[in-house]
Amino acid sequence: MFKFTSSEVRDLIIAFFVISLCFAILYAGRNASGIITMLPIVMVGVGLGFILHELGHKFVSMKYGYWAEFKLWPQGLIFALLSSFFGFVFAAPGAVYTYANYMTDEINGKISIAGPIVNIILALLFLAVATMVYPSIYSTNSALIFIVCSLGYSINSFLALFNLIPIGNLDGSKVLTWNFGIWIITIAVAGVLTALSMTMGVESIVRLILGI
């Protein structure tokens, strides 16, 4: 059974809100009203992306019989908030800690890759929904869904790429130690998805998919 402690739930909620705020600042700049408007929109992409990323680590860890718990990293939250004012987000609000006396590189790698894979899947799902609603983009509801999905795609592809960087304690280091081939494939996919969102933009990607 997958269990959560009260402190873990608290840490997840705090991290979720602060990271959502960081991305709202990133997209809206320093305009207070813009940040307030963007915050609930960004929360959908960040909420699913961040929470399910961490739950991916937790569930795979517990599948192997380990106890796993998310813990907040206050310094990471502060740095994420500060970095958002400079045009990027260093998204490291905390991590899922897996408690084990011994763990093979393979199991550690599989636990670590679960989070980025969740983000890649979410990015593709957001892109699929954006593609489906685009033909009716001039409807208010469809336009809002398209905006939410566009941000969801961009944020989740970025989160996957960022976490796969093989630096320090990021997921990429453990995946690379386990299997270079799997690491290069996943970081390449995340890199392409992120590059497309930054260069073409989601609307151009959707129009390309639809052939219009």
ZADO-1210 file (C-alpha; in nm, 4 decimals, padded with zeros to 6 digits):
<atoms>
<atom x="00.0000" y="00.0000" z="00.0000" code="MET" pos="1"/>
<atom x="00.1266" y="00.3472" z="-00.0858" code="PHE" pos="2"/>
<atom x="00.1267" y="00.5616" z="00.2275" code="LYS" pos="3"/>
<atom x="00.1899" y="00.9313" z="00.2892" code="PHE" pos="4"/>
<atom x="00.2965" y="01.1015" z="00.6104" code="THR" pos="5"/>
<atom x="00.1372" y="01.4310" z="00.7163" code="SER" pos="6"/>
<atom x="00.4719" y="01.6106" z="00.6836" code="SER" pos="7"/>
<atom x="00.5122" y="01.4700" z="00.3315" code="GLU" pos="8"/>
<atom x="00.1694" y="01.5984" z="00.2249" code="VAL" pos="9"/>
<atom x="00.2556" y="01.9395" z="00.3734" code="ARG" pos="10"/>
<atom x="00.5890" y="01.9520" z="00.1886" code="ASP" pos="11"/>
<atom x="00.4270" y="01.8515" z="-00.1413" code="LEU" pos="12"/>
<atom x="00.1638" y="02.1264" z="-00.1097" code="ILE" pos="13"/>
<atom x="00.4233" y="02.3937" z="-00.0245" code="ILE" pos="14"/>
<atom x="00.6532" y="02.2871" z="-00.3072" code="ALA" pos="15"/>
<atom x="00.3612" y="02.2712" z="-00.5506" code="PHE" pos="16"/>
<atom x="00.2491" y="02.6247" z="-00.4723" code="PHE" pos="17"/>
<atom x="00.5962" y="02.7828" z="-00.4752" code="VAL" pos="18"/>
<atom x="00.7024" y="02.6129" z="-00.7998" code="ILE" pos="19"/>
<atom x="00.3712" y="02.7156" z="-00.9592" code="SER" pos="20"/>
<atom x="00.4390" y="03.0722" z="-00.8472" code="LEU" pos="21"/>
<atom x="00.7894" y="03.0546" z="-00.9964" code="CYS" pos="22"/>
<atom x="00.6576" y="02.9546" z="-01.3385" code="PHE" pos="23"/>
<atom x="00.3831" y="03.2186" z="-01.3181" code="ALA" pos="24"/>
<atom x="00.6541" y="03.4805" z="-01.2596" code="ILE" pos="25"/>
<atom x="00.8586" y="03.3331" z="-01.5434" code="LEU" pos="26"/>
<atom x="00.5719" y="03.3653" z="-01.7922" code="TYR" pos="27"/>
<atom x="00.4142" y="03.6876" z="-01.6624" code="ALA" pos="28"/>
<atom x="00.7268" y="03.8800" z="-01.5675" code="GLY" pos="29"/>
<atom x="00.7115" y="04.1102" z="-01.2672" code="ARG" pos="30"/>
<atom x="00.3570" y="04.2240" z="-01.3361" code="ASN" pos="31"/>
<atom x="00.1543" y="04.1420" z="-01.0242" code="ALA" pos="32"/>
<atom x="-00.1821" y="04.1187" z="-01.1991" code="SER" pos="33"/>
<atom x="-00.0264" y="03.9033" z="-01.4714" code="GLY" pos="34"/>
<atom x="00.1167" y="03.6677" z="-01.2106" code="ILE" pos="35"/>
<atom x="-00.2227" y="03.6351" z="-01.0399" code="ILE" pos="36"/>
<atom x="-00.3855" y="03.5600" z="-01.3758" code="THR" pos="37"/>
<atom x="-00.1193" y="03.3085" z="-01.4773" code="MET" pos="38"/>
<atom x="-00.0991" y="03.1266" z="-01.1438" code="LEU" pos="39"/>
<atom x="-00.4136" y="02.9073" z="-01.1708" code="PRO" pos="40"/>
<atom x="-00.3337" y="02.8305" z="-01.5362" code="ILE" pos="41"/>
<atom x="00.0222" y="02.7292" z="-01.4571" code="VAL" pos="42"/>
<atom x="-00.0895" y="02.5234" z="-01.1574" code="MET" pos="43"/>
<atom x="-00.2496" y="02.2665" z="-01.3883" code="VAL" pos="44"/>
<atom x="00.0716" y="02.1950" z="-01.5770" code="GLY" pos="45"/>
<atom x="00.2998" y="02.2310" z="-01.2777" code="VAL" pos="46"/>
<atom x="00.0574" y="02.0529" z="-01.0453" code="GLY" pos="47"/>
<atom x="00.0344" y="01.7450" z="-01.2613" code="LEU" pos="48"/>
<atom x="00.3963" y="01.7673" z="-01.3709" code="GLY" pos="49"/>
<atom x="00.5535" y="01.8200" z="-01.0309" code="PHE" pos="50"/>
<atom x="00.3265" y="01.6039" z="-00.8159" code="ILE" pos="51"/>
<atom x="00.3153" y="01.3091" z="-01.0568" code="LEU" pos="52"/>
<atom x="00.6918" y="01.3329" z="-01.1163" code="HIS" pos="53"/>
<atom x="00.7563" y="01.2897" z="-00.7454" code="GLU" pos="54"/>
<atom x="00.4860" y="01.0252" z="-00.7077" code="LEU" pos="55"/>
<atom x="00.6498" y="00.8357" z="-00.9947" code="GLY" pos="56"/>
<atom x="00.9679" y="00.8101" z="-00.7877" code="HIS" pos="57"/>
<atom x="00.7746" y="00.7198" z="-00.4743" code="LYS" pos="58"/>
<atom x="00.5560" y="00.4505" z="-00.6300" code="PHE" pos="59"/>
<atom x="00.8421" y="00.2766" z="-00.8113" code="VAL" pos="60"/>
<atom x="01.0495" y="00.2829" z="-00.4909" code="SER" pos="61"/>
<atom x="00.7668" y="00.1297" z="-00.2911" code="MET" pos="62"/>
<atom x="00.7040" y="-00.1230" z="-00.5673" code="LYS" pos="63"/>
<atom x="01.0514" y="-00.2565" z="-00.4931" code="TYR" pos="64"/>
<atom x="00.9659" y="-00.2739" z="-00.1237" code="GLY" pos="65"/>
<atom x="01.1441" y="00.0434" z="-00.0061" code="TYR" pos="66"/>
<atom x="00.9992" y="00.3211" z="00.2049" code="TRP" pos="67"/>
<atom x="01.0030" y="00.6484" z="00.0100" code="ALA" pos="68"/>
<atom x="00.9055" y="00.9966" z="00.1236" code="GLU" pos="69"/>
<atom x="00.9132" y="01.3434" z="-00.0336" code="PHE" pos="70"/>
<atom x="01.1046" y="01.6037" z="00.1664" code="LYS" pos="71"/>
<atom x="01.1170" y="01.9761" z="00.1031" code="LEU" pos="72"/>
<atom x="01.4459" y="02.1535" z="00.0256" code="TRP" pos="73"/>
<atom x="01.3932" y="02.5130" z="00.1490" code="PRO" pos="74"/>
<atom x="01.7129" y="02.6430" z="-00.0151" code="GLN" pos="75"/>
<atom x="01.5993" y="02.4970" z="-00.3473" code="GLY" pos="76"/>
<atom x="01.2631" y="02.6730" z="-00.3171" code="LEU" pos="77"/>
<atom x="01.4305" y="03.0065" z="-00.2467" code="ILE" pos="78"/>
<atom x="01.6700" y="02.9649" z="-00.5392" code="PHE" pos="79"/>
<atom x="01.3821" y="02.8656" z="-00.7694" code="ALA" pos="80"/>
<atom x="01.1901" y="03.1766" z="-00.6680" code="LEU" pos="81"/>
<atom x="01.4899" y="03.4055" z="-00.7187" code="LEU" pos="82"/>
<atom x="01.5857" y="03.2476" z="-01.0522" code="SER" pos="83"/>
<atom x="01.2336" y="03.2999" z="-01.1904" code="SER" pos="84"/>
<atom x="01.2964" y="03.6760" z="-01.1917" code="PHE" pos="85"/>
<atom x="01.5939" y="03.6230" z="-01.4224" code="PHE" pos="86"/>
<atom x="01.4163" y="03.4316" z="-01.6979" code="GLY" pos="87"/>
<atom x="01.4607" y="03.0696" z="-01.5869" code="PHE" pos="88"/>
<atom x="01.3514" y="02.8375" z="-01.3075" code="VAL" pos="89"/>
<atom x="01.5941" y="02.6157" z="-01.1178" code="PHE" pos="90"/>
<atom x="01.3240" y="02.3649" z="-01.0250" code="ALA" pos="91"/>
<atom x="01.4644" y="02.1730" z="-00.7290" code="ALA" pos="92"/>
<atom x="01.2134" y="02.2237" z="-00.4445" code="PRO" pos="93"/>
<atom x="01.2799" y="01.8876" z="-00.2863" code="GLY" pos="94"/>
<atom x="01.3091" y="01.5202" z="-00.3604" code="ALA" pos="95"/>
<atom x="01.1717" y="01.1780" z="-00.2827" code="VAL" pos="96"/>
<atom x="01.4106" y="01.0034" z="-00.0459" code="TYR" pos="97"/>
<atom x="01.4213" y="00.6256" z="-00.0718" code="THR" pos="98"/>
<atom x="01.5348" y="00.4453" z="00.2413" code="TYR" pos="99"/>
<atom x="01.7282" y="00.1273" z="00.1684" code="ALA" pos="100"/>
<atom x="02.0280" y="-00.0505" z="00.3146" code="ASN" pos="101"/>
<atom x="02.1341" y="-00.1558" z="-00.0327" code="TYR" pos="102"/>
<atom x="02.0179" y="-00.0736" z="-00.3819" code="MET" pos="103"/>
<atom x="02.1574" y="-00.1795" z="-00.7193" code="THR" pos="104"/>
<atom x="02.2357" y="00.0758" z="-00.9902" code="ASP" pos="105"/>
<atom x="01.9567" y="-00.0776" z="-01.1995" code="GLU" pos="106"/>
<atom x="01.6870" y="-00.0293" z="-00.9359" code="ILE" pos="107"/>
<atom x="01.8174" y="00.3192" z="-00.8533" code="ASN" pos="108"/>
<atom x="01.8116" y="00.4043" z="-01.2229" code="GLY" pos="109"/>
<atom x="01.4566" y="00.2775" z="-01.2701" code="LYS" pos="110"/>
<atom x="01.3353" y="00.4735" z="-00.9676" code="ILE" pos="111"/>
<atom x="01.5093" y="00.7858" z="-01.0975" code="SER" pos="112"/>
<atom x="01.3841" y="00.7647" z="-01.4562" code="ILE" pos="113"/>
<atom x="01.0212" y="00.7257" z="-01.3451" code="ALA" pos="114"/>
<atom x="00.9827" y="01.0994" z="-01.2789" code="GLY" pos="115"/>
<atom x="01.1120" y="01.2272" z="-01.6161" code="PRO" pos="116"/>
<atom x="00.9125" y="00.9614" z="-01.8032" code="ILE" pos="117"/>
<atom x="00.5962" y="01.0838" z="-01.6275" code="VAL" pos="118"/>
<atom x="00.6773" y="01.4375" z="-01.7469" code="ASN" pos="119"/>
<atom x="00.7391" y="01.3229" z="-02.1054" code="ILE" pos="120"/>
<atom x="00.4071" y="01.1345" z="-02.1104" code="ILE" pos="121"/>
<atom x="00.2247" y="01.4355" z="-01.9653" code="LEU" pos="122"/>
<atom x="00.3858" y="01.6683" z="-02.2215" code="ALA" pos="123"/>
<atom x="00.2631" y="01.4457" z="-02.5046" code="LEU" pos="124"/>
<atom x="-00.0854" y="01.4201" z="-02.3514" code="LEU" pos="125"/>
<atom x="-00.1067" y="01.7986" z="-02.3166" code="PHE" pos="126"/>
<atom x="00.0058" y="01.8341" z="-02.6789" code="LEU" pos="127"/>
<atom x="-00.2589" y="01.5829" z="-02.7899" code="ALA" pos="128"/>
<atom x="-00.5367" y="01.7706" z="-02.6104" code="VAL" pos="129"/>
<atom x="-00.4098" y="02.1038" z="-02.7490" code="ALA" pos="130"/>
<atom x="-00.4249" y="01.9526" z="-03.0978" code="THR" pos="131"/>
<atom x="-00.7813" y="01.8296" z="-03.0457" code="MET" pos="132"/>
<atom x="-00.9174" y="02.1638" z="-02.9227" code="VAL" pos="133"/>
<atom x="-00.7259" y="02.3827" z="-03.1705" code="TYR" pos="134"/>
<atom x="-00.9879" y="02.3634" z="-03.4514" code="PRO" pos="135"/>
<atom x="-01.2337" y="02.5386" z="-03.2169" code="SER" pos="136"/>
<atom x="-00.9751" y="02.7812" z="-03.0774" code="ILE" pos="137"/>
<atom x="-01.2063" y="03.0817" z="-03.1189" code="TYR" pos="138"/>
<atom x="-01.4379" y="02.9388" z="-02.8536" code="SER" pos="139"/>
<atom x="-01.3581" y="03.0844" z="-02.5100" code="THR" pos="140"/>
<atom x="-01.3465" y="02.7435" z="-02.3410" code="ASN" pos="141"/>
<atom x="-01.1306" y="02.5897" z="-02.6149" code="SER" pos="142"/>
<atom x="-00.8946" y="02.8876" z="-02.6074" code="ALA" pos="143"/>
<atom x="-00.8482" y="02.8494" z="-02.2300" code="LEU" pos="144"/>
<atom x="-00.7905" y="02.4747" z="-02.2603" code="ILE" pos="145"/>
<atom x="-00.5379" y="02.5386" z="-02.5373" code="PHE" pos="146"/>
<atom x="-00.3460" y="02.7867" z="-02.3195" code="ILE" pos="147"/>
<atom x="-00.3437" y="02.5453" z="-02.0243" code="VAL" pos="148"/>
<atom x="-00.2268" y="02.2583" z="-02.2455" code="CYS" pos="149"/>
<atom x="00.0371" y="02.4729" z="-02.4152" code="SER" pos="150"/>
<atom x="00.1900" y="02.5620" z="-02.0798" code="LEU" pos="151"/>
<atom x="00.1507" y="02.2023" z="-01.9607" code="GLY" pos="152"/>
<atom x="00.3424" y="02.0789" z="-02.2643" code="TYR" pos="153"/>
<atom x="00.6193" y="02.3377" z="-02.2268" code="SER" pos="154"/>
<atom x="00.6599" y="02.2958" z="-01.8515" code="ILE" pos="155"/>
<atom x="00.6579" y="01.9160" z="-01.8495" code="ASN" pos="156"/>
<atom x="00.9040" y="01.8841" z="-02.1381" code="SER" pos="157"/>
<atom x="01.1342" y="02.1270" z="-01.9564" code="PHE" pos="158"/>
<atom x="01.1005" y="01.9435" z="-01.6237" code="LEU" pos="159"/>
<atom x="01.1892" y="01.6141" z="-01.7948" code="ALA" pos="160"/>
<atom x="01.4958" y="01.7641" z="-01.9635" code="LEU" pos="161"/>
<atom x="01.6143" y="01.9468" z="-01.6536" code="PHE" pos="162"/>
<atom x="01.5882" y="01.6411" z="-01.4302" code="ASN" pos="163"/>
<atom x="01.7744" y="01.4242" z="-01.6821" code="LEU" pos="164"/>
<atom x="02.0832" y="01.6459" z="-01.6721" code="ILE" pos="165"/>
<atom x="02.3555" y="01.4203" z="-01.5219" code="PRO" pos="166"/>
<atom x="02.4693" y="01.6663" z="-01.2569" code="ILE" pos="167"/>
<atom x="02.4827" y="01.6185" z="-00.8817" code="GLY" pos="168"/>
<atom x="02.1803" y="01.4441" z="-00.7361" code="ASN" pos="169"/>
<atom x="01.9508" y="01.4998" z="-01.0349" code="LEU" pos="170"/>
<atom x="01.7781" y="01.1959" z="-01.1862" code="ASP" pos="171"/>
<atom x="02.0046" y="01.1998" z="-01.4913" code="GLY" pos="172"/>
<atom x="02.3130" y="01.1055" z="-01.2891" code="SER" pos="173"/>
<atom x="02.1545" y="00.7849" z="-01.1611" code="LYS" pos="174"/>
<atom x="01.9984" y="00.6917" z="-01.4959" code="VAL" pos="175"/>
<atom x="02.3332" y="00.7450" z="-01.6710" code="LEU" pos="176"/>
<atom x="02.5110" y="00.5255" z="-01.4147" code="THR" pos="177"/>
<atom x="02.2547" y="00.2523" z="-01.4749" code="TRP" pos="178"/>
<atom x="02.2167" y="00.2553" z="-01.8539" code="ASN" pos="179"/>
<atom x="02.3739" y="00.5023" z="-02.0961" code="PHE" pos="180"/>
<atom x="02.1469" y="00.3977" z="-02.3847" code="GLY" pos="181"/>
<atom x="01.8245" y="00.4588" z="-02.1928" code="ILE" pos="182"/>
<atom x="01.9582" y="00.7891" z="-02.0612" code="TRP" pos="183"/>
<atom x="02.0549" y="00.9187" z="-02.4063" code="ILE" pos="184"/>
<atom x="01.7167" y="00.8215" z="-02.5549" code="ILE" pos="185"/>
<atom x="01.5103" y="00.9835" z="-02.2795" code="THR" pos="186"/>
<atom x="01.7148" y="01.3035" z="-02.2620" code="ILE" pos="187"/>
<atom x="01.7055" y="01.3278" z="-02.6437" code="ALA" pos="188"/>
<atom x="01.3257" y="01.2970" z="-02.6454" code="VAL" pos="189"/>
<atom x="01.2922" y="01.5530" z="-02.3653" code="ALA" pos="190"/>
<atom x="01.5416" y="01.7791" z="-02.5426" code="GLY" pos="191"/>
<atom x="01.3517" y="01.7691" z="-02.8732" code="VAL" pos="192"/>
<atom x="01.0176" y="01.8380" z="-02.7010" code="LEU" pos="193"/>
<atom x="01.1690" y="02.1311" z="-02.5108" code="THR" pos="194"/>
<atom x="01.3486" y="02.2707" z="-02.8154" code="ALA" pos="195"/>
<atom x="01.0274" y="02.2607" z="-03.0188" code="LEU" pos="196"/>
<atom x="00.8359" y="02.4487" z="-02.7498" code="SER" pos="197"/>
<atom x="01.1087" y="02.7139" z="-02.7260" code="MET" pos="198"/>
<atom x="01.1679" y="02.7606" z="-03.0985" code="THR" pos="199"/>
<atom x="00.8436" y="02.6859" z="-03.2810" code="MET" pos="200"/>
<atom x="00.5929" y="02.7384" z="-03.0032" code="GLY" pos="201"/>
<atom x="00.3035" y="02.5050" z="-02.9274" code="VAL" pos="202"/>
<atom x="00.0624" y="02.6634" z="-03.1750" code="GLU" pos="203"/>
<atom x="00.3070" y="02.6111" z="-03.4641" code="SER" pos="204"/>
<atom x="00.3642" y="02.2499" z="-03.3549" code="ILE" pos="205"/>
<atom x="-00.0110" y="02.1894" z="-03.3466" code="VAL" pos="206"/>
<atom x="-00.0621" y="02.3507" z="-03.6876" code="ARG" pos="207"/>
<atom x="00.2155" y="02.1307" z="-03.8263" code="LEU" pos="208"/>
<atom x="00.0496" y="01.8197" z="-03.6829" code="ILE" pos="209"/>
<atom x="-00.2858" y="01.9220" z="-03.8279" code="LEU" pos="210"/>
<atom x="-00.1287" y="02.0167" z="-04.1623" code="GLY" pos="211"/>
<atom x="-00.2628" y="02.3734" z="-04.1636" code="ILE" pos="212"/>
</atoms>
